[in-house]
Amino acid sequence: MSVDSGAAASSPLPTLAYKGGGGSVRHRGLVIAAVGVVWVGATIAGGVAGLFQAFGPAPLGRDIELSAVVLDREGKLLRPYTTREGRWRLPASPAQVDPRYLDMLLAYEDRRFWYHPGVDPLALGRAALQFITHGRIVSGGSTLTMQVARLIEPRPTRSLHVKLREAVRALQMERMLNKDEILRLYLTLAPFGGNLEGVRAASLAYFGKEPRRLTLGEAALLVALPQSPELRRPDRSPSIAKRARDRVLDRVAGRGLFSDAELARARQEPVPTSRKPMPLLAPHAADDAMADAPKERVHQLTIDGELQKSLEALARDRAKSLGPDMSVAIVVVDNGSGEVLARVASPDYFDLRRAGQVDLTHAVRSPGSALKPFIYGLGFEDGLIHPETLIEDRPIRYGSYAPKNFDLTFQGTVTVKRALQLSLNVPAVAVLEEVGPSRLLARLTQAGASLVLPKSEAPGLALGLGGIGVRLADLTMLYAGLARQGTVAPLVERLDAAPSPAKRLLEPVAAWYVAKVLLGTPPPENAAGGRIAFKTGTSYGYRDAWALGFDGKRTIGVWVGRPDGVPVTGLVGRVAAAPILFDAFGRMPQPLEPLPPQPKGALIATTAKLPPPLQRFSPHTVMGAATTPLHIVFPPDGASLELSPHQGDAADPVPIKVAGGTPPLTVLLDGMPLDTTRGARTLFFAPEGPGFVRLTVTDATGAADSVLVRLQ
């Protein structure tokens, strides 16, 4: 049905030029006579224009406080908040409600809504004649616009003066607003009992759903309630609410809007007898959005509402099976954009025993072995190791520190790949000793993670086994950097947030090596392997269990433990967290995607085919003894070298000067070995062209030095 709202708004005077409603000329004359008192009174006071001036400008509801709402990436409601007065007043538009509800509302309340100028003389005349005939008010004759005026500007009493004021306000509003805007105000402000205002709040509270799809009985109930919202509240007086609903169905029965069978089924529908809780998805993320922008009424997040709902159910189920004090947190990140697709910060927001309102995705906890991939990544980057490099897993001591494996056994000689997949502690500490704990901490911090050392402690070798604090959100972000081949996209939760530049974590080849190794990690029981690159972690004392994994599109981080940090006997990442990780991937809306392809410079070889220094890891620091350190004298790290053109497009070779170390020396250019003269301390390489190159030199003991140089 269309409406010529411009015609209605062009004149301050009411008109009888309707597009529908009809009636004989004699009938219209009777109606005009019936309402003559009202219009004569208006004329005596100076006409409608004089009333406009007497009552002042009409309030249009633009200063009414609405409930703040937090929406998901598709615009669906995650969580609403009450107004400062404690009211649920959710904004609603005609497009957000069931068309059948609108048809029934207009048929019952204001049949000529689309045609009258705010006041319906026919309805007023009918109301006057009924009053004269019955000696009491049978129908009020108010249009929806007049009801909106009453809702915006409520009056404590009902009188002829108040009614006249509502009529004038309605005429004013029709001059300032179109019909859709007026209908939007009614749908937002109509009372439905208690602290419910607006059709969305009522539908969510009584039916547990948005009003986009309503049964005929539900629509009729929502039409009936605003007439007497407290008396007809279905949660207090369901029988009265049912009778009011049925009267609406009886009134519209003869209008031809619905079939007799539909109306009969609607009368058989039960009336709700209690209120349902308002939506509460991603409550911690919603709280954060409100805290960041408290004056905004609409917050749209990057979270996928359906995925969030599914993972919240997963967290609740797993927390219950783990025990009454256990909690679960899950973060899902889009690798490409850094957008947070789901954030389950606790299994139950209102569970006091589990400290449900504590955000465990941002709590600082010990990561256990979950930092080991970054230790090996730096080793790959520096040319110290390759996934097929042999490394020793034997008892060793660094001063007073003697690392042990989780199962208190040793595997002997294994490949680096196997050491990482089995999460062996001794090899990881040996590599960390070479790359340096401070460098690892600096690199992770540079990539955007906030790591917290114990008070008054400097970075040490224990850092690699969990001797530091990290947040689940940050650790998930770092693992997404591995999936992105070495660059980290800062996490984003607001859909309108400006993109931030990516930060460097590892070089592409090193990150690819790590991802390829983690893809072969043995899966948990009853899970398929080789599809997700993942790593688990267990903190000292069985306080925290971790599992973090990624495919080519998404990264998921899982934390399990007690919010109060109390140890839990037998709490192990592989047993407690890894199954949740695999179940979470199984609930993704899209299938798993393969990891990015092999980057340029990656070396695929068996141990025997590796350059000699890479065949076996030989740390230069063992039991406190050290050789003379290997050092690249030229070019220095971070230098920019200008290429000299020579013979057409070719450029002069670039020198590399090396000091220290034990010959023979091996030079790696972006991870690929160069031909060198045995024992030479000054080496040369021919650049392919401008750009960044990584130069790494290793000696016979496995010691290495590496620089990043820009050629221009």
C-alpha positions, 0 to 999 in steps of 0.5 A: 500500500502506498501513501502520498505523504507529501500531500498530507504534509503540505497543509496544516489543515486536515483534509477529507481527500482520502484514497480509501475509506469511502462513505456517502456524502450524507455520512461525511456530513454527519461525521463533520457535524459530529466533530464540529465542536472540535473544529469550531473550537479550533477556529475560535482560538485562531484556527489550527495555525493558532493552536500550533503557535499556542502549543509550541513546536512539536517534540519529534522524539529525537531526544528520547534515549534508546537502548544501546545495541551491539550487533554482529557483522551481519547486523544481528543483535548480540546484546542490548542494554537498558536505558539509564531508566532501566527500560528496554527501548530498542529501535525498530523500523517497519522493515524489521517486523513481520508484515502481517503484524503491520497489517493487523496493527493498522487494521485494528488501530488506524485503518486510514493511517496512510491517508489522513494528515495525523487526525482522522475526522471519520474516527473522531466522528465515530467516537463522538457518536458512540459517546452520545449514543452510549453515554460513555467512551466506546472508542477513542478515535486516536490515530497512530500519530496521535498515540505517538504524540502521547508517547513522546509527550505523556500527560498525567490526566486524560481530558478534552484539552489533552485530546486536543493537544494530541490532535495538534501534535499529530498534525504538527508531526505529519508536517515534519515526518513522513509516515514511515518515520511516524510508524518507526516511532510507534514501533519503538515507543509503544508500551508492552508492560513492565519496562518493555517499550517497542515491538522488538523488546516485547517480541524478544521478551515474550517470544524469545525472537526478533519480530521479523517472523511472527505467528498470527497469534503472536502478532495479534498479542503484540497489537493488543498489549499497548492498549492496556499494557499493565493489565494485559501483561501475559507474564502476570495475567495470561487469561486477560492477555488471551482475551485481548488477543482474541478480540484483535483476531475477531476485529480483523476477521472481516477485513479479508487479511487472513483466512478463517483457517489461519485465524482459527489456528491463531486462537488456539496458540498458547499465550506466553506466561513468562518473560525470556531473557534478552539476547546475551551473545559475546557479552564481554566483547559487547561490554568492551565495545560499550566501554570504548564508545559509551555515547554510541547507541549502535555498535557493530562488531566483526563477530559472527553471531551464529558462530559465537552462539555455537562456540559458547554452547561448546564452551558450556558443554566442555566446562561442565564435563571438566568440573564445576570450577573449570572454565573455557575460553575460545578466540577465532581470528580471520587470518587475512584481516585480523578480525575476531570472528568469535570470542568466548571469554567464559562459559557462562556470564552469570556463573559466579563459581566460574567467575563468568564475568572475568574475561579469560581471553584477556587474562594473563596466564602462563603459556607453557610450551605454546611459545616453542614454535616462535623459538624454532622460527627464530632458529630457522630465520637465523639459519641455525636449524632446518626442520630436518636438522638433527638435535640432541634431546639429552640431559643438559645443564645451563648453570643451575637450570636443567630442563626436563621433558614433560614425561621425564624421559629423553628421546636422544637424537631427533630431528627439529621437526620431531622435537617440535611436534613432540614438544620436547623441552630440552631441544627448545631450550637449546635453540632458545639459548642460541637465539636469545630469550631477550630477542624472542621477547622483543620479537613477540612484543614487536609483533603486537603481543603484550607479554608479562614477566614475573616481577623483577625478573629478566628474560631467561631460558625458562621463558620458552617453557612458560615462564612468562604471562600472555593473553589468549587473544594475543597468542591467537594473534601470533599464531595467525601470524604463522598462518600469514607467513610471518606478518601479524595483523592486529586484532580488530573487533569493531566493524568500522575500525580503521585497518592497522598495518601488519607487523613483522613476526618472522620471515616467510620461509621461517614461518612456513617451516613452522606451519609445515611442522605443526601440520604434522603434529599428532592429533588428539584421540579420535581426530583426523591429523594433517589438516590443522597446524596446531600446538598445545601447551601446559603451564607449570603446576597444571594451571593452564591448558592451551591449544592453538591451531590454524588452517589457511583462513582462520586461527583458533585459540583455546584456553582451559583452566580455573579462573582463580589459577588453582592447579588442576591435577592432570590438566594437560593441553593435549587432553583438555584443550586440543579436543575443544580446538578440533571441535571448534574447527568442526563448527566453522561455517566454511570447510578447512582451507590449505595453508599458503604455498611454499615461499621462495627460498624454502629448502626441501631436503632430507638431513643428509642433503642439507648443508653440513652446518645444518645437518646437526645442531651444535650449540656453541654454549654448552655447560657454560662453555663458549667458542669465539662468537661468529660475527658478520662485520659487513654489511651491518644489520639494517644497512642499505646498500646501493647497487652499482650497475655493471655490464647492462643490467648486472650489478657488481657482487656484494661483499660479505666480511666475517669474523670469528667462528670455526671454519668451514663457513656456510653462507645462506642467502634468504635461506639458500646456500651460496658457493663459497671458498673453504676458509674464506673470510671475505665472500661475495654474492651476486644480487638478483636486484633491489629489495631486502635480503637476509644473509646468514653465516654458520660455522662448523659448530653450528654457530650463526650470525644473520643480518637483514640488508636492503639493496637499492 
